[in-house]
Amino acid sequence: MLELTVTTGMELQIGDDVKIVFKGSNAPGRMRIGVEAPKEKRIERVESLVKKAKPKIVIVNQCGQRS
């Protein structure tokens, strides 16, 4: 893992086509970032991916009604 200390305006280049721009802080302990990448690159928060991965469980009784 690469760990960085950054300041507003710094940029991080990933490969040839993805750039992370550190925009600044709007609250203590938080940093706004911008991501420049081709439209075909999927960019999502990890939290969103974890929520999508949780399967929904629906219990159906013998009469076909949800419990």
All heavy atoms as TSV, in Angstrom:
chain	resi	resn	atom	element	x	y	z
A	1	MET	N	N	0.843	-1.172	0.000
A	1	MET	CA	C	0.000	0.000	0.000
A	1	MET	C	C	0.895	1.244	0.000
A	1	MET	O	O	1.871	1.313	0.726
A	1	MET	CB	C	-0.889	0.014	1.244
A	1	MET	CG	C	-1.657	1.316	1.372
A	1	MET	SD	S	-2.502	1.574	2.924
A	1	MET	CE	C	-3.753	0.364	2.839
A	2	LEU	N	N	0.531	2.181	-0.826
A	2	LEU	CA	C	1.215	3.462	-0.877
A	2	LEU	C	C	0.473	4.424	0.037
A	2	LEU	O	O	-0.731	4.587	-0.073
A	2	LEU	CB	C	1.211	4.014	-2.306
A	2	LEU	CG	C	1.767	5.425	-2.499
A	2	LEU	CD1	C	3.236	5.487	-2.114
A	2	LEU	CD2	C	1.546	5.865	-3.932
A	3	GLU	N	N	1.166	5.025	0.976
A	3	GLU	CA	C	0.560	5.991	1.888
A	3	GLU	C	C	1.196	7.347	1.647
A	3	GLU	O	O	2.418	7.477	1.632
A	3	GLU	CB	C	0.789	5.544	3.332
A	3	GLU	CG	C	0.020	6.367	4.334
A	3	GLU	CD	C	0.110	5.779	5.728
A	3	GLU	OE1	O	-0.087	4.562	5.878
A	3	GLU	OE2	O	0.394	6.566	6.645
A	4	LEU	N	N	0.349	8.357	1.430
A	4	LEU	CA	C	0.841	9.686	1.089
A	4	LEU	C	C	0.318	10.743	2.041
A	4	LEU	O	O	-0.786	10.616	2.568
A	4	LEU	CB	C	0.365	10.074	-0.322
A	4	LEU	CG	C	0.737	9.152	-1.466
A	4	LEU	CD1	C	-0.019	9.556	-2.711
A	4	LEU	CD2	C	2.224	9.205	-1.702
A	5	THR	N	N	1.087	11.782	2.213
A	5	THR	CA	C	0.608	12.998	2.841
A	5	THR	C	C	0.458	13.999	1.716
A	5	THR	O	O	1.397	14.230	0.956
A	5	THR	CB	C	1.617	13.522	3.890
A	5	THR	OG1	O	1.804	12.499	4.870
A	5	THR	CG2	C	1.120	14.784	4.542
A	6	VAL	N	N	-0.747	14.555	1.573
A	6	VAL	CA	C	-1.011	15.429	0.431
A	6	VAL	C	C	-1.493	16.796	0.895
A	6	VAL	O	O	-1.959	16.960	2.014
A	6	VAL	CB	C	-2.062	14.812	-0.514
A	6	VAL	CG1	C	-1.563	13.508	-1.089
A	6	VAL	CG2	C	-3.387	14.618	0.184
A	7	THR	N	N	-1.380	17.742	-0.008
A	7	THR	CA	C	-1.932	19.074	0.216
A	7	THR	C	C	-2.800	19.430	-0.981
A	7	THR	O	O	-2.720	18.801	-2.042
A	7	THR	CB	C	-0.818	20.134	0.390
A	7	THR	OG1	O	0.026	20.108	-0.757
A	7	THR	CG2	C	0.019	19.866	1.625
A	8	THR	N	N	-3.627	20.423	-0.796
A	8	THR	CA	C	-4.530	20.865	-1.846
A	8	THR	C	C	-3.761	21.160	-3.125
A	8	THR	O	O	-2.704	21.781	-3.096
A	8	THR	CB	C	-5.277	22.130	-1.390
A	8	THR	OG1	O	-5.997	21.802	-0.204
A	8	THR	CG2	C	-6.233	22.619	-2.438
A	9	GLY	N	N	-4.293	20.683	-4.232
A	9	GLY	CA	C	-3.682	20.923	-5.536
A	9	GLY	C	C	-2.771	19.816	-6.021
A	9	GLY	O	O	-2.451	19.756	-7.210
A	10	MET	N	N	-2.346	18.933	-5.126
A	10	MET	CA	C	-1.499	17.816	-5.555
A	10	MET	C	C	-2.304	16.858	-6.420
A	10	MET	O	O	-3.520	16.756	-6.292
A	10	MET	CB	C	-0.923	17.061	-4.359
A	10	MET	CG	C	0.152	17.793	-3.635
A	10	MET	SD	S	0.812	16.715	-2.347
A	10	MET	CE	C	2.361	17.528	-2.056
A	11	GLU	N	N	-1.615	16.142	-7.303
A	11	GLU	CA	C	-2.248	15.181	-8.198
A	11	GLU	C	C	-1.516	13.853	-8.106
A	11	GLU	O	O	-0.317	13.810	-7.860
A	11	GLU	CB	C	-2.208	15.681	-9.637
A	11	GLU	CG	C	-2.956	16.974	-9.842
A	11	GLU	CD	C	-2.870	17.498	-11.264
A	11	GLU	OE1	O	-2.111	16.926	-12.079
A	11	GLU	OE2	O	-3.563	18.481	-11.565
A	12	LEU	N	N	-2.264	12.781	-8.313
A	12	LEU	CA	C	-1.712	11.437	-8.318
A	12	LEU	C	C	-2.106	10.787	-9.628
A	12	LEU	O	O	-3.286	10.717	-9.967
A	12	LEU	CB	C	-2.278	10.643	-7.133
A	12	LEU	CG	C	-1.845	9.200	-6.965
A	12	LEU	CD1	C	-0.350	9.118	-6.697
A	12	LEU	CD2	C	-2.615	8.564	-5.823
A	13	GLN	N	N	-1.144	10.334	-10.406
A	13	GLN	CA	C	-1.396	9.707	-11.708
A	13	GLN	C	C	-1.374	8.195	-11.537
A	13	GLN	O	O	-0.436	7.643	-10.969
A	13	GLN	CB	C	-0.323	10.131	-12.712
A	13	GLN	CG	C	-0.565	9.652	-14.114
A	13	GLN	CD	C	-1.671	10.416	-14.813
A	13	GLN	OE1	O	-1.834	11.607	-14.605
A	13	GLN	NE2	N	-2.422	9.722	-15.634
A	14	ILE	N	N	-2.414	7.513	-12.030
A	14	ILE	CA	C	-2.489	6.056	-11.984
A	14	ILE	C	C	-2.549	5.561	-13.423
A	14	ILE	O	O	-3.519	5.807	-14.135
A	14	ILE	CB	C	-3.728	5.583	-11.199
A	14	ILE	CG1	C	-3.677	6.134	-9.773
A	14	ILE	CG2	C	-3.809	4.061	-11.200
A	14	ILE	CD1	C	-4.914	5.867	-8.962
A	15	GLY	N	N	-1.500	4.892	-13.848
A	15	GLY	CA	C	-1.427	4.450	-15.245
A	15	GLY	C	C	-1.377	5.654	-16.162
A	15	GLY	O	O	-0.961	6.739	-15.782
A	16	ASP	N	N	-1.812	5.449	-17.409
A	16	ASP	CA	C	-1.771	6.530	-18.391
A	16	ASP	C	C	-3.047	7.361	-18.422
A	16	ASP	O	O	-3.069	8.448	-18.982
A	16	ASP	CB	C	-1.551	5.954	-19.802
A	16	ASP	CG	C	-0.180	5.321	-19.939
A	16	ASP	OD1	O	0.758	5.780	-19.257
A	16	ASP	OD2	O	-0.051	4.372	-20.735
A	17	ASP	N	N	-4.133	6.835	-17.815
A	17	ASP	CA	C	-5.418	7.479	-18.060
A	17	ASP	C	C	-6.258	7.823	-16.831
A	17	ASP	O	O	-7.403	8.217	-16.965
A	17	ASP	CB	C	-6.247	6.615	-19.009
A	17	ASP	CG	C	-6.427	5.200	-18.507
A	17	ASP	OD1	O	-5.874	4.854	-17.449
A	17	ASP	OD2	O	-7.139	4.429	-19.174
A	18	VAL	N	N	-5.727	7.667	-15.623
A	18	VAL	CA	C	-6.489	8.008	-14.414
A	18	VAL	C	C	-5.673	8.985	-13.573
A	18	VAL	O	O	-4.503	8.745	-13.287
A	18	VAL	CB	C	-6.822	6.748	-13.580
A	18	VAL	CG1	C	-7.558	7.130	-12.300
A	18	VAL	CG2	C	-7.638	5.767	-14.397
A	19	LYS	N	N	-6.322	10.080	-13.207
A	19	LYS	CA	C	-5.662	11.091	-12.377
A	19	LYS	C	C	-6.548	11.409	-11.177
A	19	LYS	O	O	-7.749	11.601	-11.317
A	19	LYS	CB	C	-5.432	12.378	-13.170
A	19	LYS	CG	C	-4.643	13.420	-12.389
A	19	LYS	CD	C	-4.591	14.766	-13.054
A	19	LYS	CE	C	-3.969	14.735	-14.421
A	19	LYS	NZ	N	-3.826	16.088	-14.989
A	20	ILE	N	N	-5.950	11.445	-9.984
A	20	ILE	CA	C	-6.633	11.830	-8.756
A	20	ILE	C	C	-6.131	13.223	-8.400
A	20	ILE	O	O	-4.924	13.447	-8.301
A	20	ILE	CB	C	-6.301	10.871	-7.591
A	20	ILE	CG1	C	-6.534	9.412	-7.980
A	20	ILE	CG2	C	-7.040	11.267	-6.333
A	20	ILE	CD1	C	-7.945	9.041	-8.261
A	21	VAL	N	N	-7.066	14.150	-8.199
A	21	VAL	CA	C	-6.711	15.526	-7.852
A	21	VAL	C	C	-7.230	15.802	-6.445
A	21	VAL	O	O	-8.414	15.598	-6.161
A	21	VAL	CB	C	-7.340	16.530	-8.853
A	21	VAL	CG1	C	-6.936	17.944	-8.493
A	21	VAL	CG2	C	-6.927	16.191	-10.276
A	22	PHE	N	N	-6.370	16.255	-5.568
A	22	PHE	CA	C	-6.747	16.569	-4.194
A	22	PHE	C	C	-7.227	18.010	-4.164
A	22	PHE	O	O	-6.453	18.943	-4.326
A	22	PHE	CB	C	-5.562	16.313	-3.257
A	22	PHE	CG	C	-5.149	14.862	-3.276
A	22	PHE	CD1	C	-4.154	14.425	-4.131
A	22	PHE	CD2	C	-5.793	13.937	-2.485
A	22	PHE	CE1	C	-3.792	13.091	-4.185
A	22	PHE	CE2	C	-5.444	12.596	-2.532
A	22	PHE	CZ	C	-4.445	12.176	-3.386
A	23	LYS	N	N	-8.549	18.168	-3.980
A	23	LYS	CA	C	-9.209	19.467	-4.119
A	23	LYS	C	C	-9.142	20.327	-2.864
A	23	LYS	O	O	-9.234	21.535	-2.950
A	23	LYS	CB	C	-10.680	19.267	-4.495
A	23	LYS	CG	C	-10.871	18.536	-5.793
A	23	LYS	CD	C	-10.479	19.426	-6.905
A	23	LYS	CE	C	-11.256	19.087	-8.169
A	23	LYS	NZ	N	-11.110	20.114	-9.154
A	24	GLY	N	N	-9.065	19.730	-1.711
A	24	GLY	CA	C	-9.020	20.504	-0.473
A	24	GLY	C	C	-9.914	19.892	0.582
A	24	GLY	O	O	-10.572	18.885	0.370
A	25	SER	N	N	-9.964	20.548	1.713
A	25	SER	CA	C	-10.727	20.043	2.840
A	25	SER	C	C	-11.910	20.951	3.119
A	25	SER	O	O	-11.783	22.170	3.081
A	25	SER	CB	C	-9.826	19.978	4.074
A	25	SER	OG	O	-10.567	19.586	5.195
A	26	ASN	N	N	-13.069	20.342	3.389
A	26	ASN	CA	C	-14.222	21.139	3.766
A	26	ASN	C	C	-14.635	20.889	5.219
A	26	ASN	O	O	-15.593	21.459	5.693
A	26	ASN	CB	C	-15.411	20.894	2.827
A	26	ASN	CG	C	-15.789	19.442	2.735
A	26	ASN	OD1	O	-15.197	18.590	3.384
A	26	ASN	ND2	N	-16.782	19.143	1.929
A	27	ALA	N	N	-13.907	20.014	5.896
A	27	ALA	CA	C	-14.139	19.722	7.308
A	27	ALA	C	C	-12.904	19.017	7.862
A	27	ALA	O	O	-12.173	18.377	7.112
A	27	ALA	CB	C	-15.364	18.832	7.465
A	28	PRO	N	N	-12.668	19.124	9.162
A	28	PRO	CA	C	-11.506	18.436	9.752
A	28	PRO	C	C	-11.567	16.929	9.503
A	28	PRO	O	O	-12.621	16.310	9.632
A	28	PRO	CB	C	-11.642	18.737	11.245
A	28	PRO	CG	C	-12.476	19.976	11.315
A	28	PRO	CD	C	-13.408	19.900	10.144
A	29	GLY	N	N	-10.462	16.353	9.084
A	29	GLY	CA	C	-10.387	14.921	8.847
A	29	GLY	C	C	-10.983	14.462	7.525
A	29	GLY	O	O	-11.125	13.267	7.296
A	30	ARG	N	N	-11.334	15.393	6.653
A	30	ARG	CA	C	-11.934	15.035	5.358
A	30	ARG	C	C	-11.157	15.707	4.235
A	30	ARG	O	O	-10.575	16.759	4.422
A	30	ARG	CB	C	-13.388	15.480	5.316
A	30	ARG	CG	C	-14.199	14.854	6.446
A	30	ARG	CD	C	-15.607	15.215	6.319
A	30	ARG	NE	N	-16.170	14.353	5.279
A	30	ARG	CZ	C	-17.448	14.195	5.078
A	30	ARG	NH1	N	-18.319	14.855	5.792
A	30	ARG	NH2	N	-17.898	13.403	4.133
A	31	MET	N	N	-11.169	15.083	3.059
A	31	MET	CA	C	-10.494	15.646	1.895
A	31	MET	C	C	-11.384	15.442	0.685
A	31	MET	O	O	-11.880	14.345	0.451
A	31	MET	CB	C	-9.146	14.954	1.677
A	31	MET	CG	C	-8.411	15.309	0.405
A	31	MET	SD	S	-7.813	16.996	0.261
A	31	MET	CE	C	-6.358	16.942	1.276
A	32	ARG	N	N	-11.627	16.493	-0.082
A	32	ARG	CA	C	-12.352	16.373	-1.350
A	32	ARG	C	C	-11.354	15.980	-2.425
A	32	ARG	O	O	-10.258	16.532	-2.476
A	32	ARG	CB	C	-13.025	17.698	-1.712
A	32	ARG	CG	C	-14.194	18.031	-0.841
A	32	ARG	CD	C	-14.921	19.311	-1.231
A	32	ARG	NE	N	-14.491	19.968	-2.439
A	32	ARG	CZ	C	-13.782	21.101	-2.493
A	32	ARG	NH1	N	-13.417	21.704	-1.384
A	32	ARG	NH2	N	-13.447	21.628	-3.641
A	33	ILE	N	N	-11.744	15.026	-3.263
A	33	ILE	CA	C	-10.871	14.628	-4.361
A	33	ILE	C	C	-11.670	14.645	-5.658
A	33	ILE	O	O	-12.894	14.552	-5.655
A	33	ILE	CB	C	-10.247	13.227	-4.153
A	33	ILE	CG1	C	-11.327	12.151	-4.129
A	33	ILE	CG2	C	-9.398	13.179	-2.891
A	33	ILE	CD1	C	-10.781	10.752	-4.213
A	34	GLY	N	N	-10.957	14.773	-6.756
A	34	GLY	CA	C	-11.551	14.656	-8.076
A	34	GLY	C	C	-10.871	13.504	-8.788
A	34	GLY	O	O	-9.680	13.269	-8.606
A	35	VAL	N	N	-11.637	12.782	-9.590
A	35	VAL	CA	C	-11.088	11.657	-10.350
A	35	VAL	C	C	-11.313	11.930	-11.824
A	35	VAL	O	O	-12.449	12.120	-12.260
A	35	VAL	CB	C	-11.761	10.329	-9.948
A	35	VAL	CG1	C	-11.183	9.177	-10.754
A	35	VAL	CG2	C	-11.628	10.080	-8.459
A	36	GLU	N	N	-10.226	11.986	-12.573
A	36	GLU	CA	C	-10.306	12.139	-14.028
A	36	GLU	C	C	-9.952	10.794	-14.644
A	36	GLU	O	O	-8.858	10.285	-14.439
A	36	GLU	CB	C	-9.319	13.207	-14.505
A	36	GLU	CG	C	-9.630	14.599	-13.997
A	36	GLU	CD	C	-8.600	15.628	-14.451
A	36	GLU	OE1	O	-7.821	15.339	-15.383
A	36	GLU	OE2	O	-8.571	16.703	-13.834
A	37	ALA	N	N	-10.919	10.219	-15.369
A	37	ALA	CA	C	-10.710	8.904	-15.978
A	37	ALA	C	C	-11.618	8.778	-17.196
A	37	ALA	O	O	-12.628	9.471	-17.295
A	37	ALA	CB	C	-11.028	7.803	-14.970
A	38	PRO	N	N	-11.276	7.876	-18.115
A	38	PRO	CA	C	-12.155	7.633	-19.265
A	38	PRO	C	C	-13.523	7.142	-18.804
A	38	PRO	O	O	-13.647	6.501	-17.759
A	38	PRO	CB	C	-11.426	6.531	-20.047
A	38	PRO	CG	C	-10.038	6.518	-19.545
A	38	PRO	CD	C	-10.076	7.053	-18.159
A	39	LYS	N	N	-14.552	7.438	-19.581
A	39	LYS	CA	C	-15.917	7.047	-19.222
A	39	LYS	C	C	-16.073	5.544	-19.066
A	39	LYS	O	O	-16.910	5.072	-18.300
A	39	LYS	CB	C	-16.910	7.555	-20.262
A	39	LYS	CG	C	-17.090	9.047	-20.216
A	39	LYS	CD	C	-18.116	9.495	-21.220
A	39	LYS	CE	C	-18.271	11.012	-21.141
A	39	LYS	NZ	N	-19.277	11.494	-22.090
A	40	GLU	N	N	-15.273	4.766	-19.791
A	40	GLU	CA	C	-15.418	3.309	-19.704
A	40	GLU	C	C	-14.813	2.712	-18.428
A	40	GLU	O	O	-14.998	1.534	-18.152
A	40	GLU	CB	C	-14.838	2.614	-20.942
A	40	GLU	CG	C	-13.422	2.946	-21.280
A	40	GLU	CD	C	-13.248	4.178	-22.151
A	40	GLU	OE1	O	-14.237	4.802	-22.556
A	40	GLU	OE2	O	-12.093	4.529	-22.406
A	41	LYS	N	N	-14.098	3.498	-17.639
A	41	LYS	CA	C	-13.567	3.029	-16.354
A	41	LYS	C	C	-14.662	3.156	-15.303
A	41	LYS	O	O	-15.271	4.208	-15.147
A	41	LYS	CB	C	-12.376	3.873	-15.895
A	41	LYS	CG	C	-11.154	3.760	-16.748
A	41	LYS	CD	C	-10.307	2.637	-16.277
A	41	LYS	CE	C	-9.004	2.683	-17.081
A	41	LYS	NZ	N	-8.137	1.613	-16.748
A	42	ARG	N	N	-14.941	2.081	-14.577
A	42	ARG	CA	C	-15.938	2.112	-13.510
A	42	ARG	C	C	-15.263	2.585	-12.229
A	42	ARG	O	O	-14.291	1.983	-11.775
A	42	ARG	CB	C	-16.529	0.722	-13.313
A	42	ARG	CG	C	-17.717	0.728	-12.397
A	42	ARG	CD	C	-18.340	-0.627	-12.337
A	42	ARG	NE	N	-17.992	-1.175	-11.032
A	42	ARG	CZ	C	-18.041	-2.439	-10.713
A	42	ARG	NH1	N	-18.380	-3.317	-11.604
A	42	ARG	NH2	N	-17.737	-2.844	-9.511
A	43	ILE	N	N	-15.777	3.649	-11.658
A	43	ILE	CA	C	-15.227	4.200	-10.423
A	43	ILE	C	C	-16.356	4.267	-9.406
A	43	ILE	O	O	-17.359	4.922	-9.642
A	43	ILE	CB	C	-14.629	5.602	-10.656
A	43	ILE	CG1	C	-13.521	5.521	-11.709
A	43	ILE	CG2	C	-14.111	6.192	-9.351
A	43	ILE	CD1	C	-13.015	6.852	-12.164
A	44	GLU	N	N	-16.201	3.552	-8.291
A	44	GLU	CA	C	-17.209	3.540	-7.244
A	44	GLU	C	C	-16.534	3.558	-5.886
A	44	GLU	O	O	-15.404	3.102	-5.736
A	44	GLU	CB	C	-18.081	2.286	-7.335
A	44	GLU	CG	C	-18.957	2.235	-8.562
A	44	GLU	CD	C	-19.968	1.116	-8.475
A	44	GLU	OE1	O	-20.652	1.005	-7.441
A	44	GLU	OE2	O	-20.061	0.357	-9.447
A	45	ARG	N	N	-17.270	4.053	-4.907
A	45	ARG	CA	C	-16.785	3.973	-3.533
A	45	ARG	C	C	-16.814	2.511	-3.098
A	45	ARG	O	O	-17.722	1.774	-3.458
A	45	ARG	CB	C	-17.699	4.760	-2.588
A	45	ARG	CG	C	-17.667	6.235	-2.797
A	45	ARG	CD	C	-18.692	6.858	-1.865
A	45	ARG	NE	N	-18.748	8.277	-2.042
A	45	ARG	CZ	C	-18.381	9.163	-1.116
A	45	ARG	NH1	N	-17.961	8.752	0.057
A	45	ARG	NH2	N	-18.458	10.443	-1.360
A	46	VAL	N	N	-15.860	2.100	-2.287
A	46	VAL	CA	C	-15.827	0.725	-1.791
A	46	VAL	C	C	-17.099	0.436	-0.995
A	46	VAL	O	O	-17.672	-0.642	-1.098
A	46	VAL	CB	C	-14.569	0.481	-0.918
A	46	VAL	CG1	C	-14.629	-0.861	-0.237
A	46	VAL	CG2	C	-13.326	0.584	-1.783
A	47	GLU	N	N	-17.576	1.411	-0.221
A	47	GLU	CA	C	-18.783	1.228	0.570
A	47	GLU	C	C	-19.968	0.860	-0.323
A	47	GLU	O	O	-20.795	0.040	0.042
A	47	GLU	CB	C	-19.118	2.498	1.366
A	47	GLU	CG	C	-18.090	2.838	2.419
A	47	GLU	CD	C	-16.907	3.636	1.883
A	47	GLU	OE1	O	-16.871	3.951	0.677
A	47	GLU	OE2	O	-16.001	3.931	2.675
A	48	SER	N	N	-20.069	1.445	-1.503
A	48	SER	CA	C	-21.150	1.137	-2.436
A	48	SER	C	C	-21.046	-0.295	-2.938
A	48	SER	O	O	-22.057	-0.986	-3.089
A	48	SER	CB	C	-21.103	2.084	-3.638
A	48	SER	OG	O	-21.286	3.407	-3.225
A	49	LEU	N	N	-19.843	-0.755	-3.197
A	49	LEU	CA	C	-19.650	-2.115	-3.694
A	49	LEU	C	C	-20.017	-3.136	-2.633
A	49	LEU	O	O	-20.619	-4.170	-2.930
A	49	LEU	CB	C	-18.199	-2.321	-4.131
A	49	LEU	CG	C	-17.739	-1.471	-5.306
A	49	LEU	CD1	C	-16.240	-1.650	-5.527
A	49	LEU	CD2	C	-18.499	-1.824	-6.562
A	50	VAL	N	N	-19.690	-2.856	-1.372
A	50	VAL	CA	C	-20.008	-3.777	-0.278
A	50	VAL	C	C	-21.524	-3.879	-0.117
A	50	VAL	O	O	-22.070	-4.963	0.036
A	50	VAL	CB	C	-19.357	-3.312	1.047
A	50	VAL	CG1	C	-19.866	-4.112	2.227
A	50	VAL	CG2	C	-17.840	-3.425	0.944
A	51	LYS	N	N	-22.242	-2.759	-0.195
A	51	LYS	CA	C	-23.699	-2.779	-0.071
A	51	LYS	C	C	-24.330	-3.585	-1.206
A	51	LYS	O	O	-25.275	-4.316	-0.999
A	51	LYS	CB	C	-24.252	-1.359	-0.082
A	51	LYS	CG	C	-23.993	-0.610	1.194
A	51	LYS	CD	C	-24.548	0.796	1.122
A	51	LYS	CE	C	-24.181	1.589	2.353
A	51	LYS	NZ	N	-24.630	2.986	2.254
A	52	LYS	N	N	-23.804	-3.449	-2.422
A	52	LYS	CA	C	-24.340	-4.179	-3.565
A	52	LYS	C	C	-24.084	-5.676	-3.454
A	52	LYS	O	O	-24.848	-6.482	-3.956
A	52	LYS	CB	C	-23.717	-3.667	-4.863
A	52	LYS	CG	C	-24.194	-2.300	-5.262
A	52	LYS	CD	C	-23.506	-1.854	-6.529
A	52	LYS	CE	C	-23.897	-0.451	-6.913
A	52	LYS	NZ	N	-23.194	0.008	-8.115
A	53	ALA	N	N	-22.998	-6.071	-2.789
A	53	ALA	CA	C	-22.616	-7.476	-2.705
A	53	ALA	C	C	-23.471	-8.256	-1.715
A	53	ALA	O	O	-23.535	-9.472	-1.784
A	53	ALA	CB	C	-21.146	-7.602	-2.320
A	54	LYS	N	N	-24.137	-7.580	-0.766
A	54	LYS	CA	C	-24.941	-8.283	0.230
A	54	LYS	C	C	-26.226	-8.789	-0.419
A	54	LYS	O	O	-27.032	-8.004	-0.906
A	54	LYS	CB	C	-25.286	-7.355	1.389
A	54	LYS	CG	C	-24.102	-6.982	2.229
A	54	LYS	CD	C	-24.514	-6.111	3.394
A	54	LYS	CE	C	-23.305	-5.707	4.216
A	54	LYS	NZ	N	-23.668	-4.807	5.299
A	55	PRO	N	N	-26.417	-10.097	-0.430
A	55	PRO	CA	C	-27.642	-10.633	-1.038
A	55	PRO	C	C	-28.847	-10.374	-0.138
A	55	PRO	O	O	-28.734	-10.378	1.083
A	55	PRO	CB	C	-27.352	-12.121	-1.156
A	55	PRO	CG	C	-26.357	-12.393	-0.080
A	55	PRO	CD	C	-25.543	-11.133	0.053
A	56	LYS	N	N	-29.988	-10.149	-0.761
A	56	LYS	CA	C	-31.228	-10.004	-0.005
A	56	LYS	C	C	-31.822	-11.394	0.156
A	56	LYS	O	O	-31.854	-12.173	-0.788
A	56	LYS	CB	C	-32.217	-9.103	-0.750
A	56	LYS	CG	C	-31.797	-7.664	-0.781
A	56	LYS	CD	C	-32.879	-6.829	-1.425
A	56	LYS	CE	C	-32.496	-5.373	-1.415
A	56	LYS	NZ	N	-33.538	-4.530	-2.022
A	57	ILE	N	N	-32.289	-11.688	1.339
A	57	ILE	CA	C	-32.894	-12.984	1.606
A	57	ILE	C	C	-34.387	-12.762	1.819
A	57	ILE	O	O	-34.799	-11.970	2.660
A	57	ILE	CB	C	-32.268	-13.658	2.843
A	57	ILE	CG1	C	-30.775	-13.898	2.604
A	57	ILE	CG2	C	-33.000	-14.949	3.179
A	57	ILE	CD1	C	-30.030	-14.400	3.802
A	58	VAL	N	N	-35.188	-13.439	1.029
A	58	VAL	CA	C	-36.644	-13.367	1.152
A	58	VAL	C	C	-37.131	-14.769	1.464
A	58	VAL	O	O	-36.840	-15.715	0.739
A	58	VAL	CB	C	-37.300	-12.854	-0.146
A	58	VAL	CG1	C	-38.813	-12.865	-0.024
A	58	VAL	CG2	C	-36.780	-11.474	-0.488
A	59	ILE	N	N	-37.857	-14.907	2.572
A	59	ILE	CA	C	-38.380	-16.202	2.962
A	59	ILE	C	C	-39.811	-16.312	2.443
A	59	ILE	O	O	-40.646	-15.451	2.728
A	59	ILE	CB	C	-38.337	-16.379	4.495
A	59	ILE	CG1	C	-36.887	-16.293	4.969
A	59	ILE	CG2	C	-38.981	-17.697	4.900
A	59	ILE	CD1	C	-36.729	-16.242	6.456
A	60	VAL	N	N	-40.086	-17.342	1.700
A	60	VAL	CA	C	-41.420	-17.558	1.148
A	60	VAL	C	C	-41.974	-18.818	1.787
A	60	VAL	O	O	-41.337	-19.875	1.753
A	60	VAL	CB	C	-41.369	-17.697	-0.392
A	60	VAL	CG1	C	-42.749	-17.976	-0.944
A	60	VAL	CG2	C	-40.746	-16.469	-1.011
A	61	ASN	N	N	-43.164	-18.708	2.385
A	61	ASN	CA	C	-43.747	-19.902	2.999
A	61	ASN	C	C	-44.408	-20.769	1.927
A	61	ASN	O	O	-44.427	-20.412	0.742
A	61	ASN	CB	C	-44.713	-19.531	4.135
A	61	ASN	CG	C	-45.903	-18.730	3.640
A	61	ASN	OD1	O	-46.239	-18.765	2.474
A	61	ASN	ND2	N	-46.530	-18.023	4.544
A	62	GLN	N	N	-44.985	-21.859	2.314
A	62	GLN	CA	C	-45.535	-22.801	1.345
A	62	GLN	C	C	-46.700	-22.241	0.547
A	62	GLN	O	O	-46.990	-22.690	-0.547
A	62	GLN	CB	C	-45.964	-24.086	2.053
A	62	GLN	CG	C	-44.770	-24.875	2.563
A	62	GLN	CD	C	-45.196	-26.149	3.287
A	62	GLN	OE1	O	-46.360	-26.369	3.554
A	62	GLN	NE2	N	-44.208	-26.981	3.585
A	63	CYS	N	N	-47.383	-21.232	1.083
A	63	CYS	CA	C	-48.523	-20.639	0.375
A	63	CYS	C	C	-48.066	-19.590	-0.631
A	63	CYS	O	O	-48.880	-18.991	-1.321
A	63	CYS	CB	C	-49.488	-19.998	1.364
A	63	CYS	SG	S	-50.222	-21.184	2.499
A	64	GLY	N	N	-46.768	-19.344	-0.700
A	64	GLY	CA	C	-46.237	-18.350	-1.638
A	64	GLY	C	C	-46.284	-16.920	-1.095
A	64	GLY	O	O	-46.033	-15.990	-1.816
A	65	GLN	N	N	-46.564	-16.770	0.187
A	65	GLN	CA	C	-46.594	-15.447	0.792
A	65	GLN	C	C	-45.270	-15.175	1.480
A	65	GLN	O	O	-44.671	-16.060	2.080
A	65	GLN	CB	C	-47.738	-15.344	1.805
A	65	GLN	CG	C	-49.096	-15.513	1.170
A	65	GLN	CD	C	-50.198	-15.529	2.215
A	65	GLN	OE1	O	-49.929	-15.679	3.390
A	65	GLN	NE2	N	-51.432	-15.354	1.760
A	66	ARG	N	N	-44.875	-13.939	1.397
A	66	ARG	CA	C	-43.624	-13.558	2.065
A	66	ARG	C	C	-43.826	-13.505	3.562
A	66	ARG	O	O	-44.862	-13.080	4.044
A	66	ARG	CB	C	-43.147	-12.197	1.572
A	66	ARG	CG	C	-42.689	-12.232	0.142
A	66	ARG	CD	C	-42.225	-10.874	-0.292
A	66	ARG	NE	N	-41.802	-10.951	-1.683
A	66	ARG	CZ	C	-40.875	-10.209	-2.210
A	66	ARG	NH1	N	-40.278	-9.298	-1.479
A	66	ARG	NH2	N	-40.541	-10.325	-3.465
A	67	SER	N	N	-42.793	-13.958	4.284
A	67	SER	CA	C	-42.853	-13.910	5.749
A	67	SER	C	C	-42.193	-12.657	6.253
A	67	SER	O	O	-41.288	-12.140	5.674
A	67	SER	CB	C	-42.153	-15.116	6.344
A	67	SER	OG	O	-42.756	-16.286	5.872
